[in-house]
């Protein structure tokens, strides 16, 4: 599964990341907060949450709004 990290600037392209890279970072740190781009489908984000929970992590997922427009949001995934 490939997901897109949140952009740092509005005009740049989001960086791709694989599920294996995310789980490797969690194994090193133990807990981490990830921010994902709005271009990810909600279905893919739920699949990520399910995959991390299957590995034994507690996962908190939410949409973070950073503007007033409907398309100004990103996904936050906090895995413990």
C-alpha positions in Angstrom: 0.0 0.0 0.0 1.3 3.5 -0.9 0.1 6.6 0.8 0.9 10.3 0.4 2.5 12.3 3.3 1.1 15.8 3.8 2.6 18.6 1.7 4.7 21.2 3.3 3.8 23.8 0.7 0.5 24.0 -1.2 2.1 24.0 -4.6 4.4 21.0 -4.1 3.6 17.4 -4.8 3.1 15.0 -1.8 5.8 12.4 -1.1 4.8 8.7 -1.4 5.4 6.3 1.4 4.8 2.5 1.7 3.2 0.8 4.7 6.4 -1.1 5.5 8.3 2.2 5.9 5.6 3.5 8.4 5.8 0.3 10.4 9.6 0.4 10.5 9.5 4.0 11.8 7.0 2.9 14.5 9.2 0.0 15.6 12.1 2.3 16.1 10.2 5.1 17.9 7.5 3.2 19.6 4.9 5.9 18.9 4.6 8.6 16.3 2.2 11.1 14.7 1.9 11.0 10.9 0.2 13.6 8.7 -1.2 12.4 5.4 -2.3 14.3 2.3 -6.0 14.9 1.5 -5.4 13.1 -1.8 -5.4 9.8 0.0 -8.8 8.1 -0.1 -10.6 7.6 3.2 -10.7 3.8 2.4 -6.9 3.7 2.2 -6.6 5.6 5.5 -8.9 3.1 7.2 -6.9 0.3 5.7 -3.8 1.9 7.3 -5.5 2.1 10.7 -6.6 -1.5 10.4 -3.1 -2.6 9.4 -1.5 -0.8 12.4 -4.0 -2.1 14.8 -3.4 -5.6 13.5 0.3 -5.1 14.5 -0.7 -4.3 18.0 -0.7 -0.4 18.0 -3.4 1.8 19.4 -4.3 4.2 16.6 -6.1 7.6 16.7 -7.3 8.9 13.4 -8.8 12.3 12.6 -9.1 15.0 9.9 -7.3 18.2 10.6 -8.7 21.4 9.1 -6.2 24.1 8.5 -8.5 26.5 6.5 -12.1 27.5 6.0 -12.5 25.8 2.6 -13.8 22.2 2.4 -10.7 21.0 0.6 -8.3 22.4 3.2 -7.6 19.4 5.4 -5.2 16.6 6.1 -5.3 13.3 7.9 -3.6 12.8 11.3 -2.7 9.3 12.4 -1.3 8.9 15.9 0.0 5.4 16.6 1.1 4.3 20.1 
